[in-house]
Amino acid sequence: MMLRKQNNLPPRVLATETPEQAAANKLAREQRDAQVRGVSSIHAMREAIKQASRALPPLPHVPRVRGLTAATFRARAMQGQPFLIDGVVSRWPLSAQTPALLRQRYGHMAVRARVGDYINTAFAPDRAMQDMTMAEYLDLAERTEGLPPYLGNLELRELNSQCHWPTWFDKMGPARFWVGPAGTVTPLHCDYDDNIFAQIWGSKRIFLAPPHHDEFLYTKEASAMLFGSPFDPEAPDYQRFPLARQAALIEVVVQPGQMLYVPAGWYHQVRALTFSLSSNRWARGVPLLLCGSDC
């Protein structure tokens, strides 16, 4: 039986806004974001995260924990620093599969690949993207020289049906998936939502920096909830970015079956060391660092 390509990707919309419309839409998005998260202002939330992070002790390495309940996870996350979690992702049915599954069972699935120089255009609204099937993507990734194409931030519900996410947050966004060979990269950036990142197949190297070190990272706003940095901790150019010498960057390799908690506001850069399947979910509430006894 011939399987048809699924049309489950959202349409791509080219920006045709006037500057006035863009400003009004940006304000409306920020107001919606604040309402969803139960805060009065996204700007105030960002500043509170950075201020609170200044009081945190230096983090010499990313610690590993296991056997967390919702209560023990939240208590640890309220400390505002990242940590690795063992013993959750390794029990997912998808973790027991191999990458061959993508072609054999999901080759017909519609995907949207980041192509070209998606690192230097990572936060541009018009970055190069290409729609194709999973099988077509796997073929393209095998024959591409240089920076390989990347499936990033896709809501692949067929895969998520084989993932059993812990209920550590009151409200979470949908699972997003990241697929690609060694060398795929998400450049340095931060999201202002708490994030749990699951490494299902393969391994990834992640660099992390605390929220208040944005002052050393030459950051630029992509949206109220997302800031990017042009600094590359894997190939540091201190002549262009001299302040980056002061950024406290921590390196961690996330292995298959592990989960990484990335607190809201922490900068992170992610590189696949092998063919990799990852997934993450962002919380939709007040970041746990700011909760105290109120959450």
N, C-alpha and C positions, 0 to 999 in steps of 0.2 A: 504493500500500500504506500502510495506517495504521500509524504507529509508536507503540508503547505507551510510556508514561512508565516510565522505569527506576526501580526501587526499590533504589537503591544507597546511600542515606543511612543512617547509623547511627541507631537509635532515640533519641529524646530521653528522658532519664531525669530525673524530678523528684526533688529531694533529700528523702528521708524519714528520714535518719539521726538518731539521737540524738547529743548532743554527744560522748558516749564513743565511739560508732561512728565519728563524723567524725574524731576525733583518732586513732583506731587506723588508719583508712583513709589518713589523711594521712601517718602515719609509714610505712605499708607502701608508699605511692606513692614517698616519698622514698628508701626503701631500694631499690626497683626502679630508680628513676632513677639512683641512685649505681652500682648494679651494671651497668646498661647502659653507663654512661659510664666505667666502670673507675676510679672514685674511691671513697674510703672514706666521704665525707660530702659531701652537696650544700651544706650550710652552710659547711663548710671550703672547698669549691671556690669558692663565691661570695666569701668573704672573701679568698681568695688572688688572685682576679681583681681585686678592688678595690685590694688592696695593691699588686699589680704595676702597675696602671694609674697609680698615684700617681707612679711613676718615669718615665712616658712624657713626651716633650716635648709642648708645646702643638701642636695641629693647626690651622694657619690656614685650610686649605681641604682638601677631599677630593681627593687626587691621582688621575690617570688613568694606567692602564698597559694594555699589550696584549702578546700573544705569550707568555703564561705557560705553562710546563710545570707538572706537578704539583710538582716540586721548587722551582721559582722562586715558585709561588704560596704554598707552605707556608713558605718562607723569609720572604716578605714578611708573610704573615699572623701569623707568630710575633712580629712587632713590635707587634702588639696594637692597630693602628689601622685604620680603614676605608679602602677605596680602590675606585675605579671600574675596571671591566675592559671594554675594547672588544674586538670581534672574535670573540665567542663566541655570544651570543644572536642576533646578526644572521644567523648561518648556519643557524639552526633552521628547519625547514619551516614551523612555525607562524608565524614572523615574516614570512614571505612572504605570508601570508593577510591578509584584512581582517576587521574586526568583523562584517561581514555573514555570515561563516561561522557565527557562533554561532546565528543564527536559521535559516539555510538547512540546516545539517548537524546541529546539536546542539540544535535547538529543543525536542526531546522529552526532553532530558536532565534528570534530577531534580536540583534544587539547593535549597539552604537559604539564605534571604536574611536579613540583619540589617535589621530594620525599626524604625521609631520612633526614639527618642533613643538610638541605640546607642553614642554617644560617652560620655555620662555614665553609662551602664550597661555599659561595655565589659568590665569584669572581674567582673560579677555573674553567678552561675550561672544565674539565671532571666531573663536579658535576652530581649527580644522577638525571636523568630525565626519565619519563615514558610516552609513547604515549598511548592514550586511547580516548574514546568518552566522551562527556560531561556527559552523564548519568553514565558511569563507574566512572568518577571522583567524581561525587556527592555521589555515593555509597561508594567509597573508603574514602572520607572525613568524612562520617558519622560513619564509623567503625574504623577509625584510632585513637589509643590512643597516647597521647603525642603530639608532633609537627604535626599539620595536613598538608597534602599535599597542594600545592599552585599552582594555575594557574597564572603565572606571565609573564608580558611583551609579551602578545600574540596579534597578529593582527587579531581580530575576526570581519571581515567585516560585517557579518550578524548582529551583535549587533550594529556596528557603523552606520548602515543605520538608526537607530532610535535616533541618537545623532546629534545635530545641533551646531557645534563648532563655536565660534565667530571668526571673521577674524581680530584678533588683531596683527598678525604677517604677514610679507610679504611672508614668506615661512615656512612651518611646515612639520615635518615628519608625518607618518601615526599614527592614534590612536592606542594605546596599551591598552590592558585590563588586569585586575587583579581580580581574583575571588577566594574566599575562606571563610571558617568559621572563627569564633573568634579564635584568637591565631596565625593566619598566620602572618609572619613577613618578612619585607625586612630590613636587617640590615643597620647600619649607613654607608652612602656613599655620594658621590656627583657626579653630572653630570655637564659638562661644557657647557651645553645648557640651555637656559631659558625653563621653564617647566610650563605648566598649567595642574593641576591635578583635575579631576572631581570625586566627590563622588556621585555615583548614588543610590546605596542601602547601608544601614548600616552605621556604623560610624568607623572612624579610628583615633588612636592617633599618632601624628607625633611629633618627636623631631627635632629641627632645630638648626644649628650652622653656623655662618658666615664663608666665605671662608678662611680668613686668620687665623682662629683658627685650621686649619689643623696641625699647629705646636704643638698643644696640643693633637691631636687625633691619633697619631701613624699610619698615613695613609700609604697606599701602592697602587701603580699604578696597576690597572687592564688593562687599556688602556689609550691612551692619553686623552680621554674624560671622563674617569671614574676612581675614586679613592675610595677605601674602607677603613673602620676603624674597628679594632677589639674591640673597646670600646663599651660597651652596656649602654646607658644612663638610661635604665630601671632597670639595676642591676649593678651599677657602682662598678668597682673593682679598687679602687685607689691605692691599694698596687701594682698591676701589671702596672697600668697606672697613675702614680702620677700627670703627667702634665695635665691630663683631668680635674682636679679641676679648672683649669683656663679657660676652655672652656665655653663660654656663650651659654648654651643650653636653648632653649625655647620650651615649650610644648603647643600643640594646638590639640583640638579634632575637626576633620572635620566631619560635620553632613551631612546626605543625602540631596542632592540638592545644596550643596555648592561646590565652586571651590577654589583651593589654588594656588596662583602664587608662584613658587619656583624659585628665580633667579639663573642664572648659578653660579656654584661653591658653593652653600649653601649645607651643609651636612644635611641629613635627614634620620631618621629611622621611619619606618611605621609599625604599628601593628593594625590588625583588632580587634575591640572590639565586633563586632557582625558579622553574615554572611554578606559579603560585596562584592559589585561590584563597582570597580573604573575603571577609564580610564584616560590616560594622553596623551599629545602630547608635543614633544620637538620642539622648534623653530630651524630653520636651517639658522642662520645668525649671525651677530655680536651681542653678548649679549647687551641688552638694557642699562645696566649700563655703557658700554663703548661707547655708541652711541653719546651722547650729541646732538648737532643740526645736525649731519651728517646723521642720520637715519630717 
